Amino acid sequence: MVREAAGERFGSIELQTRIHLAVITDDAHSLAAAAAPAFGITGEQALASPHALMGTVDECVDTVQRWRERWGISYISLMGSAAEEMAPVVERLAGL
């Protein structure tokens, strides 16, 4: 929706999302299924949300890259408590 509304200006707009749940895990589906009901959504909706980032480091990197492609997100904010855990993801993405 933002892309269409911005039209030719979209390339100069910077979009941001805030990650409320950021976890490195080998079982993102189980974690999402357990956490999602607290937000009134399904596990699949949680995994598709740009407000949750969970999975292995590789999966998280892939997810952020898909967000960039799909929504044009260029900035991501994390809760301070997730910074250390997400450091490997940030390091990998910094080289892109």
N, C-alpha and C positions, 0 to 999 in steps of 0.2 A: 504494500500500500504506500509506503514512504517513497519507494522507487518511482512509482507512477505519479505521485503528487509532486515530486521534485523535478521530474522531467529531465531536461538537459543539465540541470544544476546538481543532479545526484552525485556526480564525480567529485564535487567539491564539498560535499556534506560528510561529516564524520559521525558515525553512530556508535553508541556505547550500550553495553548491557552489564547488569550487576549479577554476579553469581552468588546465589544464596546458599547453595549446597555444592561444595567442591570436595571430591573424595577420590583418591587413587585406590582402586580396587580391582580384583580379578573377576568380580561378579556384580557388574553394574545392574543387571536385570533384577537380581534379588534385592539389592539395596534400594533401587527405585521402587520396586513393588512394596517394600516395607515402609519407605518414607512418604510415598505419594498420597496415601489416604489422609494424612495430616493436612494436606493442601487441597483435598477434595478432588484429586485427579487420579488417573490410572498410572501405573508404572511406565507404560509406553508414552503417555503424555509427558511425564517427568523427564524421560530420556530425550524427548524431542524439544523440550523447553530450552530457550537460551538463558535460563536462570539457574540451571543445574548442570554441573559438569562432573561426570563420574565415569570411571573405567580405568583401564591401564593407561600408562603414560602415552603409548601409541594411540589408543582410542581417544583420549582427551585431545591430543594434537589433531587427529583427524576430525573430531567434532568441531573444534574451533575453526579449522580450515573450511569446513562445510558452512559454518555460520557466516564466515567472510564471503563465501561465494553466494549463498542464498540471500542473506539480508544485508550484506555490505558492512557488517560490524567491524570496526577498526580498533575499538577500545573495550577492554574487559576489566571490570573492577571485582576484586575478591575481598572477602572478609579477611581481616588481618590474621585470624587464626588459621586460615588456609594457605597463607603465603608460603610457608616452608614446604608443605606437602605438594603444592603445585609448582615449586621451583623447577623441577625437571621439565615440566610442560612449557613454562615460560622460556627456559633456556633453549629448548628445541625450536620454539616459535620465533625467538629473537633472531635466528639465523635466516628467516624467510624474507 
